[in-house]
């Protein structure tokens, strides 16, 4: 997996376009990629959607649920304010590395059971945004546009990968995974996903703490740790955040701050989760317990609504 991470880091460290990324993946065996160029109020970006077929995937009439892997970020670069790849690029790097790894697996006849849909966007010149304790990267397009292009209805469960270093909450380097979020509920964290996080890192798993504010839409003037859980406001499927973390507080616009070993761990966690999708959404949460909570406390879907 580290080899794929290094290849993608080299690919996106510059004035890269979505079409260049697509060409690289096509050369590695991809056959279903869509690039969506979008002009926003703050600039241009290229959304990328990569479909990787499984041997028992729904697109072929199979029954294994489809995993979505979303690389969340404002941009891979902040030119001309910053030269080089920024810390915020982690989400895109991991998502594209997962795509490259799965393609290489298929070339060696290692096919997953289910389909995987990978989405992210590539913007080498995104703006920055004031935020405490350190500046965030901004995005050339708004959150609704990000969700429109990255959260796909066919995704039966979602891993949302994001650099999560600009806070005082998680103060260790590596990856952390969030509890499962579904229709306004913050559910118990999946024990099986904790196991996978431990396996790929060789360390005790780290949990990303969430507040109720974190799973509400942007634009409501409430504090969010970052955009890692924003896909949850745009889907009926369970969402787990995969945070790339740091021991110190690092701005999203900082260059020289992407740790390839940590990106390998995040990417391999996504790949190992994809291998387990034959278990269905039970991998992410207990439907029996969730239905019981709905019966007692009712719907929490109003937390998905904008202000």
Residue, then its C-alpha position, 0 to 999 in steps of 0.5 A: x500500500x505504501x507504494x501506491x501512496x508514494x505514487x499518488x503523492x508524486x502525482x498530485x504534488x503540482x498543478x495537477x488536473x482531474x484528467x491527469x489523475x484519470x489517465x494515470x488510473x486508466x494506465x493502471x487498469x481502471x475502466x470506469x472513471x468520471x471527471x466533473x470539472x466544476x467552477x465555484x465562487x472561489x475557483x475551479x476544481x475537478x471531481x473524480x469518481x472511480x468505480x471498481x467492480x467486485x465479483x459479487x457487486x450490485x452493478x453485476x447483479x450480486x448481493x454484496x453491499x457497495x462501499x464508498x470511500x470519500x476523500x474529503x479536502x478543500x484542496x491538494x494545494x493552496x497556490x499561489x499562497x503556498x508552494x507544494x502539497x498541503x496537509x489538507x491533501x491527505x483525503x484525496x491522497x488516501x482515496x486515490x491510493x485506495x483506487x490504485x491499490x484495488x486496481x493492482x489487486x485485480x491485475x493479480x486476480x485478487x477481486x473483492x466481493x463488492x463494488x467500491x465507489x471512490x470519490x474526491x476532488x483535485x484542486x491545486x490552488x484552493x483558498x485558505x480559511x480563518x479558523x481557530x486554533x489554526x487556519x483551515x483550507x477552504x474549498x473552491x466550491x461549497x459543501x452542498x456541491x461537495x456532497x452532490x458530487x462525492x456522496x453517491x446513492x449507490x454507496x451502502x456504507x461510507x468511509x470519509x477520509x480527512x486530514x484531522x490535525x487542526x485541533x487539540x482533541x486527538x493528539x497522537x500521530x496516525x489514524x483515528x476512526x469515528x463512531x458510526x453516524x446514521x440519520x442524525x444518530x451517533x451510534x456506538x463505534x463498530x468493534x470490527x472496525x476497531x479490530x481492522x484499525x488495530x490490525x493495519x496500524x499494529x497499535x491500539x485503535x484510536x477513536x475520533x470523538x464527535x459532538x452533535x454539532x459535528x454531524x450537522x450541516x455546515x453553515x449553521x454557525x456551530x463549531x465542527x471539528x472539520x468536514x469529515x462527517x459532512x457526507x452523513x448529512x447527505x445520505x441514508x447510509x452509515x458513515x464512519x470518519x477515517x481521520x489522519x491525525x497528528x500529535x501537534x496542531x497542524x494547519x490544513x494549509x501547511x506544506x511538508x506535513x503529509x506523513x506517508x506512513x499514516x496515509x498508508x495506514x488510512x488507505x489500508x484500513x479502507x481496503x481491509x474494510x472493503x474486503x469485509x463488505x460481504x458482512x453487509x452493513x452489520x460491519x458498521x452498526x447493529x440494525x437491531x439496536x438502531x431500530x430499537x433506538x428509533x422505536x424509543x426516541x424517534x427519528x434524529x434526521x432533523x439534525x441533517x437539515x440545514x438551518 
